[in-house]
C-alpha cells in the first residue's frame, strides 16, 4: 500500500513540474524578447481577454474599463516604441 501511495505522489509531482515548467518557459521567452529588444517588463491593467505581453502596438488589449480589466505583464519599450508581441519596434503611423 505504501508503494502505491509513493508512486501516486511521484506521478502527481511529475505532472505538476511538467505543467509548471511549460508555462514558465513561455513567459520567460516573452520576457527575454522584451528585454533583449531594450524593453522593460512591468505590469498594466488590460482587458480580461488579454494574457501576459499583449501586442501594445495595436489599440485595444489594454483599453477596457477597470471593471473589465486584470493585471498582466507588459513590455514597456519607452517613448515612440511599442511591443508587437515579439519585440520592441518603432511606432509607425500604420501601427496606431
DRENDREN-848810 format. One record per residue (C-alpha): residue in one letter; chain; x, y, z negated. Coordinates in Angstrom, 3 decimals, decimal comma. Last residue first. Layout:
N
<tortor 'a' 'A' <X Y Z>>
...
This chain:
96
<tortor 'x' 'A' <-1,759 53,200 34,262>>
<tortor 'x' 'A' <0,537 50,813 36,122>>
<tortor 'x' 'A' <0,166 52,360 39,580>>
<tortor 'x' 'A' <1,617 55,706 38,489>>
<tortor 'x' 'A' <4,646 53,873 37,115>>
<tortor 'x' 'A' <5,691 53,206 33,533>>
<tortor 'x' 'A' <9,281 51,988 33,514>>
<tortor 'x' 'A' <9,665 48,369 32,516>>
<tortor 'x' 'A' <10,011 46,323 29,345>>
<tortor 'x' 'A' <9,897 42,563 29,840>>
<tortor 'x' 'A' <7,600 39,537 30,242>>
<tortor 'x' 'A' <4,119 40,590 29,168>>
<tortor 'x' 'A' <4,410 43,869 31,080>>
<tortor 'x' 'A' <5,912 45,777 28,141>>
<tortor 'x' 'A' <5,811 49,552 28,737>>
<tortor 'x' 'A' <8,249 52,420 29,342>>
<tortor 'x' 'A' <7,966 56,216 29,507>>
<tortor 'x' 'A' <8,591 56,625 25,782>>
<tortor 'x' 'A' <9,808 53,540 23,974>>
<tortor 'x' 'A' <9,546 49,844 24,772>>
<tortor 'x' 'A' <7,394 48,923 21,788>>
<tortor 'x' 'A' <6,712 45,201 22,129>>
<tortor 'x' 'A' <3,590 44,009 20,354>>
<tortor 'x' 'A' <2,816 41,549 17,565>>
<tortor 'x' 'A' <-0,895 41,337 16,796>>
<tortor 'x' 'A' <-3,227 42,865 14,178>>
<tortor 'x' 'A' <-6,949 42,492 14,818>>
<tortor 'x' 'A' <-9,564 44,513 16,677>>
<tortor 'x' 'A' <-13,344 44,520 17,232>>
<tortor 'x' 'A' <-14,281 46,509 14,103>>
<tortor 'x' 'A' <-11,358 48,872 14,769>>
<tortor 'x' 'A' <-12,787 49,732 18,200>>
<tortor 'x' 'A' <-11,060 48,246 21,229>>
<tortor 'x' 'A' <-8,241 49,751 23,299>>
<tortor 'x' 'A' <-5,375 47,384 22,578>>
<tortor 'x' 'A' <-5,704 44,972 25,496>>
<tortor 'x' 'A' <-7,456 47,511 27,737>>
<tortor 'x' 'A' <-5,186 49,714 29,801>>
<tortor 'x' 'A' <-2,391 47,954 31,650>>
<tortor 'x' 'A' <1,328 48,406 30,982>>
<tortor 'x' 'A' <0,577 47,067 27,490>>
<tortor 'x' 'A' <0,683 43,434 28,614>>
<tortor 'x' 'A' <-0,066 41,640 25,354>>
<tortor 'x' 'A' <2,733 40,508 23,025>>
<tortor 'x' 'A' <0,772 38,435 20,491>>
<tortor 'x' 'A' <-2,773 37,492 21,494>>
<tortor 'x' 'A' <-5,557 39,767 22,677>>
<tortor 'x' 'A' <-9,205 38,591 22,571>>
<tortor 'x' 'A' <-9,855 40,324 19,236>>
<tortor 'x' 'A' <-8,760 43,625 20,794>>
<tortor 'x' 'A' <-5,516 45,142 19,543>>
<tortor 'x' 'A' <-4,327 46,719 16,283>>
<tortor 'x' 'A' <-0,569 47,028 16,501>>
<tortor 'x' 'A' <2,532 45,249 15,249>>
<tortor 'x' 'A' <6,253 45,745 15,942>>
<tortor 'x' 'A' <8,972 44,127 18,040>>
<tortor 'x' 'A' <11,351 46,721 19,516>>
<tortor 'x' 'A' <12,175 46,906 23,224>>
<tortor 'x' 'A' <15,578 47,159 24,920>>
<tortor 'x' 'A' <14,911 44,486 27,600>>
<tortor 'x' 'A' <16,605 41,789 25,491>>
<tortor 'x' 'A' <14,407 42,803 22,552>>
<tortor 'x' 'A' <11,130 42,196 24,342>>
<tortor 'x' 'A' <12,123 39,030 26,176>>
<tortor 'x' 'A' <13,538 37,665 22,907>>
<tortor 'x' 'A' <10,264 38,368 21,127>>
<tortor 'x' 'A' <8,338 36,681 23,934>>
<tortor 'x' 'A' <10,610 33,613 23,725>>
<tortor 'x' 'A' <10,412 33,543 19,930>>
<tortor 'x' 'A' <6,619 33,566 20,097>>
<tortor 'x' 'A' <6,587 30,588 22,448>>
<tortor 'x' 'A' <9,163 28,716 20,376>>
<tortor 'x' 'A' <7,266 29,339 17,145>>
<tortor 'x' 'A' <4,085 27,828 18,546>>
<tortor 'x' 'A' <5,859 24,656 19,662>>
<tortor 'x' 'A' <7,847 24,379 16,441>>
<tortor 'x' 'A' <4,734 24,454 14,288>>
<tortor 'x' 'A' <2,992 21,795 16,363>>
<tortor 'x' 'A' <5,999 19,476 16,229>>
<tortor 'x' 'A' <6,578 20,053 12,511>>
<tortor 'x' 'A' <2,920 19,497 11,633>>
<tortor 'x' 'A' <2,790 16,297 13,712>>
<tortor 'x' 'A' <5,946 14,939 12,079>>
<tortor 'x' 'A' <4,666 15,738 8,584>>
<tortor 'x' 'A' <1,414 13,888 9,315>>
<tortor 'x' 'A' <3,323 10,842 10,555>>
<tortor 'x' 'A' <5,660 10,916 7,566>>
<tortor 'x' 'A' <2,700 11,006 5,185>>
<tortor 'x' 'A' <0,984 8,131 6,988>>
<tortor 'x' 'A' <4,186 6,064 6,831>>
<tortor 'x' 'A' <4,575 6,782 3,110>>
<tortor 'x' 'A' <0,927 5,955 2,423>>
<tortor 'x' 'A' <1,218 2,682 4,340>>
<tortor 'x' 'A' <4,447 1,802 2,527>>
<tortor 'x' 'A' <2,823 2,421 -0,863>>
<tortor 'x' 'A' <0,000 0,000 0,000>>
